[in-house]
Amino acid sequence: MAEELIDEVDPEGNVIATHPKSYLKERMFMHRVSLVIPTAKEHKILLSKRAKDKHPYPDTWCCAVGGKARSGESDEEAATREMQEEIGKTFPIKKVASFVYDEKEYKGVFSIFTTTVPVLPGELKLDPEEIQYSKEFEIGEVLRMLKENPNGFAPTFICAITEFAKHFGK
């Protein structure tokens, strides 16, 4: 099977080159990333704890679902594919926010989606190579945890949850 290709993009998401996914280990470049923060019951959201050896940002809280968009794949298609891969099923989603993350260790144009129906932790079939477990949180609780222990969260997730919080419940 041929290696997966991903697009190198500018900060506006325009494709400037296409590379094998493994090239990211040699040289970090800006690429598109789709994240899904599922809504749970009673206005809560689901977050996942990354696997202890998952690169980058092992053993940190992050979006329940997320990953790099493949070359030619839309942000929504990437989010749906990642749901199937990481939790074993798909749910209806809507885009709620986007942001650009441009640091030495990671560069991406992020699209943040949420589910339009509640998702319960027990419904997820977690990939142990990706995720240790998922848990429901109130958005305010996540923001408090973030202030108390920012190192417990993936840096890209800190940006994602900040943007997501602006739109949650709207």
Residue pairs with C-beta under 8 A, 6 or more apart in sequence:
3 20
3 21
3 22
4 20
4 21
4 70
5 18
5 19
5 20
5 21
5 70
5 71
6 18
6 19
6 21
6 24
6 31
6 32
6 68
6 69
6 70
6 71
7 15
7 16
7 17
7 18
7 19
7 31
7 32
7 69
7 71
7 72
8 15
8 16
8 17
8 18
8 19
8 29
8 30
8 31
9 15
9 16
9 30
9 31
9 32
9 109
10 16
10 30
11 30
11 100
11 102
11 109
12 109
13 32
13 109
17 29
18 71
19 29
21 68
23 29
24 31
24 68
28 104
28 105
28 106
28 107
29 107
30 100
30 102
30 107
30 108
30 109
31 68
31 69
31 107
31 108
31 109
32 68
32 69
32 75
32 78
32 108
32 109
32 110
32 111
33 66
33 67
33 68
33 69
33 78
33 108
33 109
33 110
33 111
33 156
34 66
34 67
34 69
34 75
34 76
34 78
34 79
34 82
34 110
34 111
34 113
35 63
35 65
35 66
35 79
35 110
35 111
35 112
35 113
35 160
36 63
36 64
36 65
36 66
36 79
36 82
36 83
36 93
36 112
36 113
36 114
36 115
37 45
37 46
37 47
37 63
37 64
37 112
37 113
37 114
37 160
37 161
37 164
38 45
38 46
38 64
38 65
38 91
38 114
38 115
38 119
39 45
39 46
39 114
39 115
39 116
39 117
39 118
39 119
40 46
40 118
40 119
40 120
40 121
40 136
41 118
41 120
41 136
43 138
43 139
43 169
44 136
44 137
44 138
44 139
45 114
45 136
45 137
45 138
45 139
45 142
45 164
45 168
46 64
46 119
46 121
46 124
46 134
46 135
46 136
46 137
47 61
47 62
47 63
47 64
47 134
47 135
47 137
47 142
48 61
48 62
48 63
48 64
48 65
48 126
48 130
48 131
48 132
48 133
48 134
48 135
49 59
49 60
49 61
49 62
49 131
49 132
49 133
49 134
49 135
50 57
50 58
50 59
50 60
50 61
50 62
50 130
50 131
50 132
50 154
51 58
51 59
51 128
51 129
51 130
51 131
51 132
52 58
52 59
52 132
54 129
54 130
56 105
56 106
56 154
57 154
57 155
57 156
57 157
59 132
60 151
60 152
60 153
60 154
60 157
61 142
61 145
61 152
61 153
61 154
61 157
62 153
62 154
62 156
62 157
63 112
63 157
63 160
64 86
64 87
64 119
64 124
64 131
64 134
65 79
65 82
65 83
65 86
65 87
66 82
66 86
67 78
67 81
67 82
67 85
67 86
68 78
68 108
69 75
69 77
69 78
70 78
70 81
73 81
75 95
75 111
75 113
76 93
76 95
76 111
76 113
78 111
79 93
79 111
79 113
80 90
80 93
83 89
83 90
83 91
83 93
84 90
85 127
86 126
86 127
86 130
86 131
87 123
87 124
87 125
87 126
88 124
88 125
89 123
89 124
89 125
91 115
91 116
91 117
91 119
92 115
92 116
92 117
93 113
93 114
93 115
93 116
94 113
94 114
94 116
95 111
95 112
95 113
96 112
96 113
96 114
96 164
96 167
96 168
96 170
97 111
97 112
97 160
97 163
97 164
97 166
97 167
98 109
98 110
98 111
98 112
98 163
99 110
99 112
99 159
99 160
99 163
100 108
100 109
100 110
101 107
101 108
101 110
101 155
101 156
101 159
103 155
105 155
106 155
106 156
108 156
110 156
110 159
110 160
112 160
112 163
112 164
114 164
114 168
121 133
121 134
121 135
121 136
124 134
126 132
126 133
126 134
137 145
139 161
139 164
139 165
139 168
142 161
142 165
143 161
143 165
145 152
145 153
146 153
146 158
146 161
150 158
153 161
